[in-house]
Amino acid sequence: MVTVRFAPSPTGNLHIGGARTALFNYLFAKNQKGKLILRIEDTDKERSKKEYEENIFASMKWLGLEWDEVYRQSERMEIYKEYAKKMETSGHTYRCYCTKEELDQKRKIYEKLKKPYKYDGTCRKLPAEDLSKKENEGRPYVVRFKMPLTGQTILNDLVRGKITFENTELDDIIISRTDGIPTYNFCVVVDDALMQVTHIIRGEDHISNTPRQIQLYTAMGFKLPEFAHIPLILASDKSRLSKRAGAAAVTEYKEEGYLPIAIVNFLALLGCSYSATEEIFPLSEIINRFALKNVNKSPAIFDFTKLDYLNGYYIRQKTEAEIAVLVRPFLLNAGITPDESLLLKVVKLEKERLKKLTDITDAKYFFTEVTEYDTAGMEKHFKDPLKIELFKKFRGEIAGIDFKTVELEAFTRSFAEKNGKKLGELVHPVRLALTGKLISPGLFEVMEVLGKDVCLKRLGKIV
C-alpha cells in the first residue's frame, strides 16, 4: 500500500508552505488509495509547544486534510535508542568527544578558507586507547554516524530526476546528542522505515538531508522509499516568501476571511499543473488529477490576486443565506451586530464584490452611522457653493418619492436632465453622503436597502 507522511514540528503554527506539503501528501495518498500518516516531530523539548500541535491539528481539519494515523516522536524515544544501540553494535557509529569550543574553532578555519564546514572526523580517527581514556574520564560525547569515505550517493528524485552526491562532501552527522536524545535525521529514517512509508514528499529544502538519510537506511538494512522534493514557494517578485508576501499561518488566512476550499485549490496549483486551461477544481477532481509527474521543478509563485479571485469565486457559489452565516462573525468581530433581514439584503448587494469574508466590514455603513467621509471626495463635491446648492435642491425634492430602486433611478436621471447636469454629478456626492465612500454597490440599490428615513437623515447631515 502507498503510504505517505506529513511530519511537522510543533515549534510554530502550521504555515502556508507546510500546508502545501501536507496537501500534496494528502492528494497523492487519496489518488493512490493509500494512507496518510501525521507525525508530530516534537523531539525539540524547548521549542515544541502543545498549542502549536493543536494548531496543526485544527488547521489540517479546517482544510479538510484528514489523516489515517497519528504519531508523536516524543513517545517513541525508546525505539530510537534501541536502533542507535544496534548501530553502535554493528560498528556504524562512533563517539565524538569534541567540545563546542573545539568545533567552533574548526568552523572559523573553514570560514577563513571560504569553504562549507564539514566535521573532519577527528574522533573517528582516534586510537582505541585515547577513546577509552576519554570514556573513563566521563567526558560528554555525541554519537556520529560513519559516512562512507568514498563513492557517491544517488538520489533518483521523482520530481527533480537523478541527483548525485559525492560522499567525500558529506560529514559524519550526529545521531544522538550529549543528553542521549536522537537527532532529526536519525529519527525520521527509523520512523519512515518502521511506518512503512513508501513515498516521502517534502520541500526541496530537504534535499541536502537526503543523501545522509539514504546512507542511514542502507546501514540499518531498511528498504529505501521513493523521494519527491517539491519546489519552494516564492513571492511575486521571486524573493524568499515573507509574511507580507504570503508566508502566514493557515489560521491567519481563516481569520482574514478565506474559505478552506479556496486555500486548497490555490495551494494545489502552487507548483503542480492539472490543466492547460482550467484553474478551478473541486477537491475530488484535484485528487483524480494529481500526479507527481506533474509537479514542477521551478519555484512556485505566490499570487494574492489569484488567491483572492478563487476565494471570491467560491464565496459566490454559496447561497445568500450561507454567505450571511459566514460573514456574521466578521461583523461581530468589528463590533457590529447585524439585523438578520438587513444582513441578507446587504449580502445580496455585496456578494459579487466580496473577495474575502472580511470585506463585508467595508459595508458597515449599512449597519452603523457614517462618521467619516472620503477626504478627496469632500474636497471635490462639497466645497463649491453651486454644487452644494444643487445637492440641497436634490435632497429636498427626493423626499417626496418612493424609495425603490427603479423610482430612485428614474427620479435622479430626470432631476439631472432638468438641471442640465450629468448623472454622475449627483450620484457621486449622494453616495459619499450616504456611505462615506466614493465606491459602493449601485447607489439606488443602496438607497433602497438603507430606507428613506436613514437616507434623508444622512443627506441632511453632510451639509
C-alpha positions as CSV (number, residue, x, y, z in Angstrom):
1,M,0.0,0.0,0.0
2,V,1.2,3.5,-0.8
3,T,1.9,5.3,2.5
4,V,3.0,8.9,2.9
5,R,3.6,11.1,5.9
6,F,3.4,14.7,6.8
7,A,5.8,15.4,9.6
8,P,5.6,18.9,11.1
9,S,7.4,20.2,14.1
10,P,5.2,21.9,16.7
11,T,7.6,24.8,17.1
12,G,5.1,27.2,15.4
13,N,1.7,27.3,13.8
14,L,1.1,25.5,10.6
15,H,2.1,28.0,7.9
16,I,1.0,28.1,4.3
17,G,4.2,26.3,3.0
18,G,3.7,23.4,5.4
19,A,0.0,23.2,4.4
20,R,1.0,22.9,0.7
21,T,3.3,19.9,1.7
22,A,0.5,18.3,3.7
23,L,-1.9,18.8,0.8
24,F,0.4,17.2,-1.8
25,N,0.9,14.2,0.5
26,Y,-2.9,14.0,1.1
27,L,-3.7,14.3,-2.7
28,F,-1.1,11.6,-3.5
29,A,-2.4,9.2,-0.8
30,K,-6.0,9.6,-1.9
31,N,-5.2,9.3,-5.6
32,Q,-3.3,6.1,-5.0
33,K,-5.9,4.7,-2.5
34,G,-3.2,4.8,0.1
35,K,-2.9,6.3,3.6
36,L,-1.5,9.5,5.2
37,I,0.4,9.4,8.4
38,L,0.6,12.6,10.5
39,R,3.7,12.5,12.6
40,I,4.4,15.2,15.1
41,E,8.2,15.7,15.3
42,D,8.4,17.1,18.8
43,T,11.9,16.0,20.0
44,D,12.9,19.6,20.5
45,K,11.7,19.9,24.1
46,E,12.5,23.6,24.4
47,R,10.7,24.8,21.3
48,S,7.9,22.3,20.9
49,K,4.6,23.6,22.4
50,K,1.3,21.9,22.9
51,E,-0.6,24.9,21.5
52,Y,1.4,24.6,18.2
53,E,0.5,20.9,18.0
54,E,-3.2,21.8,18.5
55,N,-2.9,24.5,15.8
56,I,-1.5,21.9,13.3
57,F,-4.4,19.5,14.0
58,A,-7.0,22.3,13.8
59,S,-5.5,23.8,10.6
60,M,-5.4,20.5,8.8
61,K,-9.0,19.7,9.8
62,W,-10.2,23.1,8.7
63,L,-8.6,22.5,5.3
64,G,-10.2,19.0,5.1
65,L,-6.9,17.1,5.2
66,E,-7.8,14.1,7.3
67,W,-5.1,11.7,8.3
68,D,-5.3,7.9,8.9
69,E,-2.7,7.5,11.7
70,V,-1.0,9.9,14.1
71,Y,2.3,9.6,16.0
72,R,4.4,11.7,18.2
73,Q,8.2,11.3,18.2
74,S,8.4,12.2,21.9
75,E,6.5,8.9,22.6
76,R,9.0,6.8,20.6
77,M,12.3,7.6,22.3
78,E,12.9,4.1,23.4
79,I,12.6,2.9,19.8
80,Y,15.2,5.4,18.6
81,K,17.6,4.5,21.4
82,E,17.2,0.8,20.5
83,Y,18.2,1.4,16.9
84,A,21.0,3.7,17.9
85,K,22.4,0.9,20.1
86,K,22.1,-1.5,17.1
87,M,24.1,1.0,15.0
88,E,26.8,1.1,17.7
89,T,27.0,-2.6,17.9
90,S,27.3,-3.0,14.2
91,G,30.2,-0.5,14.1
92,H,28.4,2.1,12.0
93,T,28.8,4.9,14.7
94,Y,31.4,6.3,17.0
95,R,31.5,8.6,20.0
96,C,32.7,12.1,19.4
97,Y,34.2,13.9,22.3
98,C,35.0,17.2,20.5
99,T,33.9,20.2,22.6
100,K,31.8,23.0,21.4
101,E,34.8,25.3,21.6
102,E,36.9,23.0,19.5
103,L,34.2,22.7,16.9
104,D,33.7,26.5,16.8
105,Q,37.4,26.9,16.2
106,K,37.2,24.5,13.3
107,R,34.3,26.4,11.8
108,K,36.2,29.6,11.9
109,I,39.0,28.0,10.0
110,Y,36.6,26.9,7.3
111,E,35.1,30.4,7.2
112,K,38.5,31.9,6.6
113,L,39.1,29.4,3.8
114,K,35.6,30.3,2.4
115,K,34.6,26.6,2.4
116,P,31.4,25.0,3.7
117,Y,32.0,23.5,7.1
118,K,32.3,19.7,7.4
119,Y,33.3,17.8,10.5
120,D,36.8,16.4,9.9
121,G,36.3,13.1,11.7
122,T,38.8,13.8,14.5
123,C,37.3,11.3,16.9
124,R,36.7,8.7,14.1
125,K,40.5,8.5,13.7
126,L,41.4,8.4,17.4
127,P,43.2,5.3,18.7
128,A,41.2,3.0,20.9
129,E,43.3,3.8,24.0
130,D,42.5,7.6,23.5
131,L,38.8,6.9,23.2
132,S,38.9,4.6,26.3
133,K,40.7,7.3,28.3
134,K,38.1,9.9,27.4
135,E,35.3,7.5,28.3
136,N,37.0,6.7,31.7
137,E,37.2,10.4,32.4
138,G,33.4,10.7,31.9
139,R,33.7,13.3,29.2
140,P,30.4,14.1,27.4
141,Y,30.0,12.9,23.9
142,V,27.7,12.8,20.9
143,V,27.3,9.8,18.6
144,R,28.2,10.2,15.0
145,F,27.3,8.1,12.0
146,K,30.2,6.9,9.9
147,M,29.5,8.2,6.4
148,P,31.2,6.3,3.5
149,L,34.6,7.9,2.8
150,T,34.5,7.2,-0.9
151,G,32.0,6.8,-3.7
152,Q,28.7,8.5,-4.4
153,T,25.1,8.6,-3.0
154,I,22.5,8.6,-5.8
155,L,19.0,10.2,-5.3
156,N,16.5,9.3,-8.0
157,D,14.0,12.0,-7.2
158,L,10.5,11.7,-8.7
159,V,10.4,15.4,-9.3
160,R,13.9,16.5,-9.9
161,G,15.4,13.4,-11.5
162,K,18.8,11.9,-10.7
163,I,20.9,13.9,-8.2
164,T,24.5,12.7,-7.4
165,F,26.3,13.5,-4.2
166,E,30.0,12.9,-3.6
167,N,30.4,11.1,-0.3
168,T,33.6,13.0,0.4
169,E,31.4,16.1,0.8
170,L,29.1,14.5,3.4
171,D,30.2,14.8,7.0
172,D,29.6,12.3,9.8
173,I,26.3,13.5,11.1
174,I,25.3,13.4,14.8
175,I,22.6,10.8,15.5
176,S,22.5,11.2,19.3
177,R,23.2,14.4,21.3
178,T,25.1,14.5,24.6
179,D,21.9,14.1,26.5
180,G,21.1,10.9,24.6
181,I,18.3,12.4,22.6
182,P,18.3,11.2,19.0
183,T,18.6,13.8,16.2
184,Y,16.2,14.6,13.3
185,N,17.9,12.7,10.5
186,F,18.2,9.5,12.5
187,C,14.6,9.6,13.9
188,V,12.9,10.3,10.6
189,V,14.7,7.3,9.0
190,V,13.7,5.0,11.8
191,D,10.1,6.2,11.7
192,D,9.7,6.2,8.0
193,A,11.1,2.6,7.8
194,L,9.0,1.2,10.7
195,M,5.9,3.0,9.5
196,Q,6.5,1.5,6.0
197,V,6.4,4.9,4.3
198,T,6.7,4.3,0.6
199,H,6.9,7.9,-0.7
200,I,8.5,10.9,1.0
201,I,7.0,14.1,-0.4
202,R,8.6,17.2,1.1
203,G,10.0,20.6,0.3
204,E,13.2,20.8,-1.8
205,D,15.0,22.4,1.2
206,H,15.3,18.8,2.5
207,I,17.3,17.7,-0.5
208,S,20.6,18.2,1.4
209,N,19.4,15.8,4.2
210,T,18.5,13.1,1.7
211,P,22.0,11.6,1.0
212,R,22.7,11.2,4.7
213,Q,19.3,9.6,5.2
214,I,19.9,7.2,2.3
215,Q,23.1,6.1,3.9
216,L,21.3,5.6,7.2
217,Y,18.7,3.4,5.5
218,T,21.4,1.3,4.0
219,A,23.4,1.0,7.2
220,M,20.3,-0.2,9.1
221,G,19.2,-2.6,6.3
222,F,15.9,-0.7,5.6
223,K,14.2,-0.6,2.2
224,L,14.6,2.8,0.6
225,P,11.4,4.8,0.0
226,E,10.8,6.9,-3.1
227,F,11.6,10.6,-2.7
228,A,9.9,13.6,-4.3
229,H,11.1,17.1,-3.4
230,I,8.5,19.8,-4.3
231,P,9.6,23.3,-5.3
232,L,9.8,26.2,-2.9
233,I,7.2,28.9,-2.8
234,L,8.4,32.4,-3.7
235,A,6.9,35.8,-3.5
236,S,5.6,37.5,-6.7
237,D,9.0,39.3,-7.1
238,K,10.7,35.9,-6.9
239,S,12.2,36.7,-3.5
240,R,12.0,34.4,-0.5
241,L,8.5,34.1,0.7
242,S,7.9,36.5,3.7
243,K,4.9,37.0,5.9
244,R,3.9,40.1,3.9
245,A,4.1,38.1,0.7
246,G,2.0,35.1,2.0
247,A,4.1,33.1,4.5
248,A,1.5,33.3,7.2
249,A,-0.2,30.6,9.4
250,V,-3.2,28.8,8.0
251,T,-5.3,30.2,10.9
252,E,-4.4,33.8,9.8
253,Y,-5.9,33.1,6.4
254,K,-9.0,31.8,8.1
255,E,-9.2,34.9,10.2
256,E,-8.7,37.0,7.0
257,G,-11.9,35.5,5.6
258,Y,-10.6,32.9,3.2
259,L,-12.6,29.7,2.6
260,P,-10.8,26.4,3.1
261,I,-11.7,25.1,-0.4
262,A,-10.2,28.3,-1.9
263,I,-6.9,27.8,0.0
264,V,-6.8,24.1,-1.0
265,N,-7.5,24.9,-4.7
266,F,-4.9,27.7,-4.6
267,L,-2.2,25.5,-2.9
268,A,-2.9,22.6,-5.3
269,L,-1.9,24.9,-8.1
270,L,1.3,26.0,-6.5
271,G,4.0,24.0,-8.2
272,C,1.7,21.5,-9.9
273,S,-0.2,21.5,-13.2
274,Y,-3.6,19.9,-13.8
275,S,-4.9,21.5,-17.0
276,A,-3.8,23.9,-19.7
277,T,-6.9,26.0,-19.4
278,E,-8.6,25.4,-16.1
279,E,-7.8,26.6,-12.6
280,I,-10.9,25.9,-10.6
281,F,-11.4,22.3,-9.4
282,P,-13.5,20.7,-6.7
283,L,-11.3,18.7,-4.3
284,S,-12.5,15.4,-5.8
285,E,-11.2,16.5,-9.2
286,I,-7.9,17.7,-7.8
287,I,-7.4,14.2,-6.2
288,N,-8.2,12.5,-9.5
289,R,-5.8,14.6,-11.5
290,F,-2.9,14.8,-9.0
291,A,0.3,13.1,-10.2
292,L,3.9,13.6,-9.0
293,K,5.0,13.7,-12.7
294,N,3.0,17.0,-13.0
295,V,4.9,18.7,-10.1
296,N,7.2,21.4,-11.4
297,K,10.9,21.7,-10.7
298,S,10.9,25.5,-10.8
299,P,9.7,27.5,-7.8
300,A,6.0,28.3,-7.4
301,I,4.9,31.9,-7.2
302,F,2.5,33.0,-4.5
303,D,0.0,35.3,-6.2
304,F,-2.5,37.0,-3.9
305,T,-4.5,38.2,-6.9
306,K,-5.2,34.6,-7.9
307,L,-6.0,33.6,-4.3
308,D,-8.5,36.4,-4.0
309,Y,-10.1,35.5,-7.3
310,L,-10.5,31.9,-6.2
311,N,-11.9,32.9,-2.9
312,G,-14.4,35.3,-4.4
313,Y,-15.5,32.6,-6.8
314,Y,-16.1,30.1,-4.0
315,I,-18.0,32.7,-2.0
316,R,-20.3,33.4,-4.9
317,Q,-21.1,29.7,-5.2
318,K,-22.9,29.8,-1.9
319,T,-26.4,31.0,-1.3
320,E,-27.0,34.4,0.2
321,A,-28.2,32.8,3.4
322,E,-25.0,30.7,3.6
323,I,-22.8,33.8,3.0
324,A,-24.7,35.7,5.7
325,V,-23.8,33.0,8.2
326,L,-20.2,33.1,7.1
327,V,-19.8,36.9,7.3
328,R,-21.7,37.4,10.5
329,P,-18.7,36.5,12.8
330,F,-16.5,39.1,11.0
331,L,-19.1,41.8,11.6
332,L,-19.4,40.8,15.2
333,N,-15.7,40.9,15.5
334,A,-15.8,44.5,14.1
335,G,-18.3,45.5,16.8
336,I,-21.4,45.2,14.6
337,T,-24.4,43.2,15.5
338,P,-26.4,42.9,12.2
339,D,-30.1,42.6,11.9
340,E,-30.8,39.3,10.1
341,S,-33.1,40.6,7.4
342,L,-30.9,43.6,6.8
343,L,-27.8,41.4,6.6
344,L,-29.4,39.3,3.8
345,K,-30.2,42.4,1.8
346,V,-26.6,43.6,2.2
347,V,-25.2,40.3,1.2
348,K,-27.4,40.3,-1.9
349,L,-25.8,43.7,-2.9
350,E,-22.2,42.9,-1.8
351,K,-21.7,39.2,-2.8
352,E,-20.3,40.0,-6.3
353,R,-17.7,42.3,-4.7
354,L,-16.5,40.0,-1.9
355,K,-13.0,38.7,-2.3
356,K,-12.7,37.8,1.3
357,L,-15.4,37.4,4.0
358,T,-13.8,40.3,5.9
359,D,-14.6,42.6,3.0
360,I,-18.2,42.7,4.4
361,T,-16.9,45.2,7.0
362,D,-16.3,47.7,4.2
363,A,-20.1,47.9,4.0
364,K,-20.5,48.8,7.7
365,Y,-22.4,51.9,6.7
366,F,-25.5,49.7,6.2
367,F,-25.4,48.9,10.0
368,T,-23.9,51.9,11.7
369,E,-23.8,55.7,11.4
370,V,-21.4,57.2,8.9
371,T,-18.9,59.3,10.9
372,E,-16.0,59.5,8.4
373,Y,-16.0,60.7,4.8
374,D,-13.5,60.3,2.0
375,T,-11.3,63.4,2.2
376,A,-10.7,63.8,-1.5
377,G,-14.4,63.3,-2.2
378,M,-15.4,66.0,0.3
379,E,-12.9,68.4,-1.4
380,K,-14.3,67.6,-4.8
381,H,-18.1,67.5,-4.1
382,F,-18.8,69.7,-1.1
383,K,-16.6,72.8,-1.4
384,D,-18.2,74.5,-4.4
385,P,-21.3,76.5,-3.3
386,L,-23.0,75.8,-6.6
387,K,-22.6,72.0,-6.1
388,I,-23.8,72.3,-2.6
389,E,-26.9,74.3,-3.8
390,L,-27.7,71.5,-6.3
391,F,-27.2,68.8,-3.7
392,K,-29.6,70.6,-1.3
393,K,-32.2,71.0,-4.0
394,F,-32.0,67.3,-4.9
395,R,-32.3,66.4,-1.2
396,G,-35.4,68.4,-0.8
397,E,-37.2,67.0,-3.9
398,I,-36.3,63.3,-3.4
399,A,-38.0,63.3,-0.1
400,G,-41.3,63.1,-1.9
401,I,-40.8,59.8,-3.8
402,D,-41.0,56.1,-3.0
403,F,-37.5,54.7,-2.1
404,K,-37.5,51.8,-4.5
405,T,-34.6,51.3,-6.9
406,V,-36.5,51.9,-10.1
407,E,-38.2,55.1,-8.9
408,L,-35.0,56.4,-7.3
409,E,-33.0,56.0,-10.6
410,A,-35.8,57.5,-12.7
411,F,-36.2,60.5,-10.5
412,T,-32.4,61.1,-10.3
413,R,-32.0,60.9,-14.1
414,S,-34.9,63.3,-14.6
415,F,-33.6,65.7,-12.0
416,A,-30.1,65.8,-13.6
417,E,-31.6,66.4,-17.0
418,K,-33.9,69.2,-15.8
419,N,-30.9,70.9,-14.1
420,G,-28.5,70.4,-17.1
421,K,-26.2,68.1,-15.2
422,K,-24.7,64.7,-15.9
423,L,-26.0,61.8,-13.7
424,G,-22.6,61.4,-12.1
425,E,-22.7,64.9,-10.7
426,L,-25.5,63.8,-8.4
427,V,-24.6,60.1,-7.9
428,H,-21.1,60.7,-6.5
429,P,-21.9,63.3,-3.8
430,V,-25.1,61.4,-2.8
431,R,-23.1,58.2,-2.5
432,L,-20.5,60.0,-0.4
433,A,-23.1,61.4,1.9
434,L,-24.8,58.0,2.4
435,T,-21.7,55.7,2.7
436,G,-18.7,58.0,3.4
437,K,-17.1,56.3,0.4
438,L,-16.7,57.0,-3.3
439,I,-17.2,53.4,-4.3
440,S,-20.2,51.2,-3.3
441,P,-22.7,48.8,-4.9
442,G,-25.3,50.5,-7.2
443,L,-26.4,53.8,-5.5
444,F,-30.1,53.3,-5.9
445,E,-29.9,49.7,-4.6
446,V,-28.0,51.1,-1.6
447,M,-30.7,53.7,-1.0
448,E,-33.5,51.2,-1.1
449,V,-31.7,49.0,1.4
450,L,-30.9,51.9,3.7
451,G,-34.5,53.2,3.5
452,K,-35.9,56.7,3.2
453,D,-35.5,57.7,6.9
454,V,-31.8,56.8,7.1
455,C,-31.1,58.3,3.6
456,L,-32.8,61.7,4.4
457,K,-31.0,61.8,7.7
458,R,-27.6,61.3,6.2
459,L,-28.3,63.6,3.3
460,G,-29.2,66.3,5.8
461,K,-26.2,65.8,8.0
462,I,-23.4,66.3,5.4
463,V,-24.1,69.9,4.6
